[in-house]
């Protein structure tokens, strides 16, 4: 990145990983636009950050392409350019495949894949001008399969491979594209697991670190991938998963 002042857009910025990423980037000296659909969540994050002119807040549904265009225009008008894009907004849909209706399938594919296409395709001209960087929030569920979660797996698998393809396409034009692949993280979207005692015990048994991640732990890796310190990192889907993906899947006999 060549800009002295760096600025980033963070989607899904009203809570969880997005809010933590906005806080981390502002602490690192970035100017940040947080984007979300829910005003209450955006206002809560704004109050927690208290960043003044370093923070721009835009209510936007990233599945709405026209709204995304307006959101990017708002960021550029306020901060003069764009050097980083974090695609964090997403939805979770699961269940036995013969019980997943078409509307649910479309919801997860639109929310997790089309939204990323919208933001990247519209932001790329600005990112090229700044030799910028993109970080997509995928998932370990985009690197391998889960039982009973195939729609989500399909959507995050698309994000992971979209990341690789764009790294090839855009790397020579000065834009790096990477992804993080978290496992279970303490966010609202994961509450259906976090609040289920038996499910949490199974997770802890599979997690070498024995716990869920904090959003700030994912945010710190996103901040690294956006930064000049990662200037030769391109096309990576980086697991931030407490070691789950280190296993070959066999049982723990110890």
KEKE-3310 file (N, C-alpha, C; in steps of 0.2 Angstrom, whole numbers, plus 5000, padded with zeros to 4 digits):
npx = (5004:5003:4998:4999:4990:4979:4964:4949:4935:4924:4913:4898:4900:4894:4895:4903:4916:4917:4915:4926:4937:4936:4938:4952:4958:4957:4964:4976:4978:4971:4958:4941:4926:4912:4900:4883:4867:4859:4854:4854:4865:4876:4876:4879:4892:4899:4898:4906:4919:4922:4928:4928:4931:4938:4930:4917:4900:4889:4873:4869:4863:4872:4869:4862:4866:4866:4865:4877:4886:4883:4887:4901:4905:4902:4912:4924:4921:4922:4935:4944:4949:4952:4960:4959:4948:4937:4928:4916:4902:4889:4879:4872:4866:4859:4856:4848:4850:4838:4829:4831:4825:4822:4823:4830:4842:4845:4846:4858:4868:4867:4869:4882:4890:4886:4886:4899:4905:4898:4904:4918:4919:4914:4923:4936:4942:4945:4954:4964:4970:4976:4985:4979:4972:4962:4953:4944:4932:4931:4929:4933:4924:4923:4934:4933:4921:4906:4895:4878:4878:4878:4874:4880:4893:4895:4893:4904:4914:4914:4918:4931:4937:4935:4943:4956:4956:4954:4966:4975:4970:4971:4983:4994:4990:4992:4984:4982:4974:4967:4961:4953:4950:4941:4937:4925:4919:4916:4903:4887:4881:4886:4879:4870:4878:4887:4879:4874:4877:4881:4885:4896:4905:4908:4915:4925:4932:4937:4945:4961:4966:4956:4945:4933:4936:4940:4933:4942:4954:4953:4952:4964:4972:4966:4970:4984:4985:4980:4989:5005:5015:5012:5015:5019:5010:4998:4983:4980:4971:4969:4969:4962:4960:4962:4969:4961:4961:4973:4972:4970:4958:4956:4952:4955:4966:4973)
npy = (4994:5011:5023:5035:5038:5026:5018:5009:4998:4989:4976:4970:4976:4979:4970:4957:4949:4959:4971:4970:4970:4983:4991:4987:4991:5004:5007:5004:5015:5017:5024:5021:5013:5007:4995:4989:4981:4983:4996:4998:4990:4995:5008:5004:4999:5010:5018:5011:5012:5026:5035:5047:5057:5047:5037:5031:5028:5017:5012:4998:4986:4973:4964:4971:4979:4992:4999:4996:5002:5015:5015:5013:5025:5034:5031:5034:5048:5053:5049:5050:5040:5022:5009:4996:4982:4973:4959:4954:4952:4940:4925:4911:4895:4879:4862:4846:4841:4838:4845:4858:4872:4880:4894:4896:4891:4901:4912:4910:4909:4921:4930:4926:4925:4932:4945:4947:4947:4959:4969:4968:4969:4982:4989:4988:4997:5008:5001:4997:5009:5012:5002:4992:4981:4966:4957:4943:4936:4920:4903:4889:4880:4882:4876:4863:4849:4849:4840:4841:4854:4859:4869:4881:4877:4876:4889:4896:4888:4893:4907:4905:4899:4909:4919:4914:4914:4927:4932:4928:4935:4949:4951:4955:4968:4975:4973:4964:4948:4940:4927:4924:4910:4906:4896:4890:4905:4917:4924:4933:4926:4913:4908:4898:4887:4890:4892:4879:4866:4852:4852:4862:4855:4845:4852:4857:4846:4843:4854:4859:4869:4870:4879:4892:4905:4922:4937:4947:4940:4935:4947:4952:4945:4948:4961:4960:4954:4964:4973:4981:4973:4961:4961:4952:4942:4933:4926:4917:4906:4908:4897:4901:4894:4888:4876:4866:4862:4856:4842:4826:4820:4808:4799:4804:4795:4797)
npz = (5000:4996:5001:5013:5024:5029:5024:5028:5023:5033:5033:5040:5052:5064:5075:5084:5075:5065:5072:5081:5072:5067:5078:5081:5069:5069:5081:5076:5068:5056:5046:5046:5039:5045:5041:5041:5043:5054:5064:5078:5082:5075:5081:5094:5092:5087:5099:5107:5101:5099:5090:5084:5070:5063:5061:5050:5048:5040:5036:5028:5017:5011:5001:4992:4978:4973:4985:4990:4981:4984:4998:4996:4989:4999:5009:5001:4998:5011:5016:5006:4998:4996:5004:5010:5012:5021:5021:5030:5033:5035:5034:5043:5038:5040:5042:5038:5021:5014:5020:5019:5012:4996:4997:5009:5005:4995:5003:5010:5001:4994:5005:5009:4998:4986:4991:4994:4981:4977:4985:4982:4968:4965:4973:4968:4958:4966:4976:4967:4964:4976:4978:4986:4998:5001:5013:5015:5026:5028:5033:5043:5039:5026:5021:5023:5025:5035:5046:5043:5039:5026:5016:5021:5021:5007:5003:5010:5005:4992:4995:4999:4988:4978:4984:4981:4967:4964:4970:4960:4949:4953:4959:4951:4948:4959:4970:4984:4989:5002:5014:5030:5040:5052:5066:5078:5085:5098:5095:5091:5080:5082:5093:5094:5096:5106:5117:5119:5129:5128:5114:5115:5123:5114:5104:5112:5114:5102:5099:5099:5108:5116:5118:5112:5100:5103:5096:5095:5093:5080:5073:5075:5066:5054:5053:5052:5039:5031:5032:5029:5033:5029:5015:5005:5005:4998:4992:5001:5012:5028:5042:5057:5070:5082:5080:5075:5061:5060:5063:5057:5057:5064:5079:5096:5105:5116)
capx = (5000:5007:4995:5001:4984:4976:4957:4946:4928:4922:4906:4896:4904:4890:4896:4907:4922:4918:4916:4933:4941:4935:4942:4959:4961:4957:4969:4982:4979:4967:4951:4937:4919:4909:4894:4879:4860:4855:4856:4856:4871:4880:4877:4883:4899:4901:4899:4912:4925:4922:4934:4927:4932:4941:4925:4912:4895:4884:4868:4869:4863:4878:4866:4859:4872:4865:4867:4884:4889:4883:4892:4908:4905:4902:4919:4929:4920:4924:4942:4948:4952:4951:4966:4957:4941:4936:4921:4914:4895:4887:4873:4873:4860:4861:4851:4848:4849:4832:4825:4833:4821:4826:4823:4835:4848:4847:4848:4865:4872:4866:4872:4889:4894:4884:4888:4907:4905:4896:4909:4924:4918:4913:4928:4942:4945:4949:4959:4970:4973:4980:4989:4976:4971:4956:4952:4937:4931:4928:4928:4935:4918:4925:4940:4931:4914:4903:4889:4872:4879:4881:4873:4885:4899:4895:4894:4911:4919:4914:4922:4938:4940:4935:4949:4962:4955:4955:4973:4978:4968:4972:4989:4998:4988:4994:4979:4982:4967:4967:4955:4954:4946:4940:4932:4920:4921:4911:4899:4880:4879:4887:4876:4867:4883:4890:4874:4872:4882:4884:4889:4902:4909:4911:4919:4931:4936:4940:4949:4967:4966:4951:4940:4931:4940:4938:4933:4948:4959:4952:4953:4972:4975:4964:4974:4990:4984:4979:4995:5011:5019:5009:5015:5020:5005:4993:4980:4980:4965:4973:4965:4962:4955:4964:4972:4956:4963:4979:4970:4968:4951:4956:4950:4960:4966:4977)
capy = (5000:5017:5029:5037:5037:5020:5018:5002:4996:4983:4974:4966:4979:4981:4966:4951:4950:4965:4976:4969:4972:4990:4993:4985:4995:5011:5007:5004:5021:5017:5027:5015:5013:5001:4994:4984:4982:4985:5003:4998:4987:5000:5013:5001:4998:5017:5020:5007:5014:5033:5037:5053:5058:5042:5032:5032:5023:5017:5007:4995:4978:4972:4960:4976:4981:4999:5002:4995:5007:5021:5015:5014:5032:5038:5030:5038:5055:5055:5048:5052:5034:5016:5004:4990:4980:4967:4956:4950:4951:4934:4922:4904:4891:4872:4857:4840:4844:4837:4849:4865:4874:4884:4901:4896:4891:4907:4917:4909:4910:4928:4933:4925:4925:4938:4951:4948:4949:4966:4974:4968:4971:4989:4993:4986:5002:5012:4997:4997:5015:5013:4996:4990:4974:4963:4951:4939:4931:4913:4899:4882:4877:4883:4872:4856:4849:4848:4836:4845:4861:4859:4876:4885:4874:4878:4896:4898:4886:4898:4912:4903:4898:4916:4922:4911:4916:4935:4934:4927:4940:4956:4952:4959:4974:4978:4972:4957:4946:4934:4926:4921:4904:4905:4891:4893:4911:4920:4930:4932:4921:4906:4907:4892:4882:4893:4891:4872:4863:4846:4854:4865:4850:4841:4857:4858:4840:4843:4860:4858:4875:4869:4885:4896:4911:4929:4941:4951:4936:4935:4954:4954:4942:4952:4967:4958:4953:4970:4978:4981:4967:4955:4963:4946:4936:4934:4920:4913:4905:4906:4895:4904:4889:4884:4869:4860:4859:4852:4835:4822:4818:4802:4800:4806:4789:4798)
capz = (5000:4995:5005:5020:5028:5026:5026:5026:5024:5036:5032:5046:5057:5070:5081:5083:5072:5062:5077:5084:5067:5066:5084:5080:5064:5072:5086:5072:5064:5050:5045:5045:5038:5047:5037:5044:5042:5060:5066:5085:5082:5073:5086:5099:5090:5087:5106:5110:5098:5101:5086:5080:5063:5061:5059:5046:5049:5035:5036:5021:5015:5006:4995:4988:4974:4973:4991:4991:4977:4988:5004:4994:4988:5006:5011:4997:4999:5018:5018:5000:4995:5000:5004:5013:5012:5025:5019:5036:5034:5033:5038:5044:5037:5040:5042:5033:5014:5011:5024:5017:5006:4991:5000:5014:5001:4992:5008:5012:4995:4993:5010:5010:4991:4981:4995:4993:4974:4976:4987:4979:4961:4965:4977:4965:4955:4972:4978:4963:4964:4982:4980:4992:5001:5003:5017:5016:5031:5026:5039:5042:5035:5018:5019:5023:5026:5042:5046:5043:5038:5019:5013:5024:5018:5000:5003:5012:5000:4987:4997:4999:4981:4975:4986:4977:4960:4964:4971:4954:4944:4955:4962:4947:4948:4965:4975:4987:4991:5006:5018:5036:5041:5059:5068:5083:5088:5102:5092:5091:5075:5085:5100:5095:5098:5112:5123:5120:5133:5125:5108:5117:5125:5108:5101:5116:5113:5095:5098:5103:5113:5121:5119:5106:5099:5104:5090:5094:5090:5073:5071:5074:5060:5048:5053:5049:5032:5028:5034:5025:5035:5025:5009:5000:5007:4993:4990:5007:5017:5034:5047:5064:5072:5088:5078:5072:5055:5061:5064:5051:5058:5068:5086:5101:5109:5122)
cpx = (5004:5004:4998:4996:4980:4968:4954:4939:4928:4915:4904:4899:4900:4891:4901:4914:4923:4919:4923:4938:4941:4939:4950:4962:4962:4963:4976:4983:4975:4961:4947:4929:4916:4902:4890:4872:4856:4858:4858:4863:4877:4882:4880:4890:4902:4903:4905:4919:4927:4928:4933:4927:4935:4936:4919:4907:4890:4880:4868:4868:4867:4875:4863:4865:4872:4867:4874:4888:4889:4887:4899:4910:4906:4909:4924:4928:4923:4932:4947:4951:4950:4957:4964:4950:4941:4928:4919:4907:4894:4881:4875:4866:4863:4855:4852:4846:4842:4826:4826:4829:4825:4827:4829:4842:4850:4849:4856:4870:4872:4870:4879:4893:4892:4886:4895:4908:4904:4901:4915:4924:4918:4919:4935:4945:4949:4955:4965:4973:4977:4984:4986:4976:4964:4957:4945:4937:4927:4927:4931:4930:4919:4931:4939:4924:4912:4897:4883:4872:4881:4879:4878:4892:4900:4896:4901:4916:4920:4919:4929:4941:4940:4941:4955:4962:4957:4962:4977:4977:4971:4979:4994:4996:4988:4989:4980:4975:4969:4961:4957:4949:4945:4936:4928:4923:4915:4908:4892:4878:4881:4884:4872:4871:4885:4885:4871:4878:4885:4888:4895:4907:4912:4916:4926:4936:4940:4945:4955:4968:4961:4946:4938:4936:4937:4938:4939:4954:4959:4954:4961:4975:4973:4968:4981:4990:4983:4985:5001:5016:5017:5010:5017:5016:4999:4990:4979:4973:4968:4968:4967:4958:4957:4967:4967:4959:4969:4978:4969:4961:4950:4954:4956:4960:4970:4973)
cpy = (5006:5023:5029:5035:5031:5020:5011:5002:4990:4981:4970:4969:4981:4976:4961:4953:4956:4971:4976:4972:4980:4993:4992:4990:5002:5012:5007:5010:5022:5021:5021:5017:5007:5000:4988:4986:4985:4991:5002:4995:4991:5005:5010:5001:5005:5020:5017:5010:5021:5036:5043:5053:5052:5036:5035:5026:5023:5011:5004:4988:4977:4967:4965:4980:4989:5002:5001:5000:5014:5021:5016:5022:5036:5037:5035:5045:5057:5055:5049:5046:5028:5011:4997:4988:4973:4965:4951:4948:4944:4931:4914:4900:4884:4868:4851:4843:4843:4841:4856:4867:4879:4892:4901:4896:4897:4912:4916:4911:4918:4932:4932:4925:4931:4944:4952:4950:4957:4970:4974:4971:4979:4993:4992:4992:5007:5008:4997:5003:5016:5007:4993:4982:4972:4957:4949:4935:4925:4909:4892:4878:4878:4880:4865:4855:4848:4844:4841:4852:4863:4866:4881:4883:4876:4885:4898:4894:4890:4904:4911:4902:4905:4920:4920:4914:4924:4936:4933:4933:4947:4957:4956:4966:4978:4977:4964:4955:4939:4933:4923:4915:4903:4898:4894:4899:4914:4926:4928:4926:4914:4904:4901:4886:4884:4891:4884:4868:4857:4848:4857:4860:4846:4846:4857:4852:4840:4849:4859:4863:4874:4874:4888:4902:4917:4933:4945:4947:4935:4942:4955:4951:4945:4958:4966:4957:4959:4974:4977:4975:4961:4956:4958:4940:4938:4927:4915:4912:4903:4904:4899:4900:4885:4877:4864:4857:4856:4844:4832:4819:4812:4804:4801:4799:4790:4799)
cpz = (5000:4999:5011:5025:5025:5029:5024:5027:5028:5036:5038:5052:5064:5076:5079:5080:5068:5066:5080:5079:5066:5072:5083:5075:5066:5077:5082:5067:5058:5051:5043:5044:5040:5044:5041:5042:5048:5063:5074:5086:5080:5078:5092:5098:5090:5094:5109:5107:5100:5097:5083:5073:5059:5059:5055:5047:5044:5036:5029:5021:5010:5000:4990:4984:4974:4979:4993:4987:4981:4994:5002:4993:4994:5009:5008:4998:5006:5019:5012:4996:4999:4999:5007:5013:5016:5024:5025:5036:5031:5037:5038:5043:5037:5040:5037:5026:5012:5015:5023:5011:5002:4994:5005:5010:4998:4997:5010:5007:4993:4998:5011:5004:4987:4985:4994:4986:4974:4979:4984:4972:4960:4969:4973:4962:4961:4975:4974:4963:4970:4983:4986:4994:5003:5008:5018:5022:5029:5033:5037:5038:5028:5016:5019:5025:5034:5041:5047:5042:5030:5015:5015:5021:5011:4999:5005:5008:4994:4988:4997:4992:4977:4977:4982:4970:4959:4965:4965:4949:4946:4958:4958:4946:4954:4971:4978:4990:4996:5010:5025:5037:5048:5060:5073:5086:5092:5099:5092:5086:5078:5091:5100:5097:5105:5118:5123:5123:5130:5118:5110:5119:5119:5105:5105:5115:5107:5094:5103:5109:5118:5122:5112:5106:5101:5098:5089:5091:5083:5070:5070:5068:5054:5048:5050:5042:5028:5028:5029:5027:5032:5017:5003:5002:5002:4991:4995:5010:5023:5039:5054:5068:5078:5086:5076:5066:5054:5061:5057:5052:5062:5075:5090:5105:5115:5128)
residu = (UNK:UNK:UNK:UNK:UNK:UNK:UNK:UNK:UNK:UNK:UNK:UNK:UNK:UNK:UNK:UNK:UNK:UNK:UNK:UNK:UNK:UNK:UNK:UNK:UNK:UNK:UNK:UNK:UNK:UNK:UNK:UNK:UNK:UNK:UNK:UNK:UNK:UNK:UNK:UNK:UNK:UNK:UNK:UNK:UNK:UNK:UNK:UNK:UNK:UNK:UNK:UNK:UNK:UNK:UNK:UNK:UNK:UNK:UNK:UNK:UNK:UNK:UNK:UNK:UNK:UNK:UNK:UNK:UNK:UNK:UNK:UNK:UNK:UNK:UNK:UNK:UNK:UNK:UNK:UNK:UNK:UNK:UNK:UNK:UNK:UNK:UNK:UNK:UNK:UNK:UNK:UNK:UNK:UNK:UNK:UNK:UNK:UNK:UNK:UNK:UNK:UNK:UNK:UNK:UNK:UNK:UNK:UNK:UNK:UNK:UNK:UNK:UNK:UNK:UNK:UNK:UNK:UNK:UNK:UNK:UNK:UNK:UNK:UNK:UNK:UNK:UNK:UNK:UNK:UNK:UNK:UNK:UNK:UNK:UNK:UNK:UNK:UNK:UNK:UNK:UNK:UNK:UNK:UNK:UNK:UNK:UNK:UNK:UNK:UNK:UNK:UNK:UNK:UNK:UNK:UNK:UNK:UNK:UNK:UNK:UNK:UNK:UNK:UNK:UNK:UNK:UNK:UNK:UNK:UNK:UNK:UNK:UNK:UNK:UNK:UNK:UNK:UNK:UNK:UNK:UNK:UNK:UNK:UNK:UNK:UNK:UNK:UNK:UNK:UNK:UNK:UNK:UNK:UNK:UNK:UNK:UNK:UNK:UNK:UNK:UNK:UNK:UNK:UNK:UNK:UNK:UNK:UNK:UNK:UNK:UNK:UNK:UNK:UNK:UNK:UNK:UNK:UNK:UNK:UNK:UNK:UNK:UNK:UNK:UNK:UNK:UNK:UNK:UNK:UNK:UNK:UNK:UNK:UNK:UNK:UNK:UNK:UNK:UNK:UNK:UNK:UNK:UNK:UNK:UNK:UNK:UNK:UNK:UNK:UNK:UNK:UNK:UNK:UNK)
# end
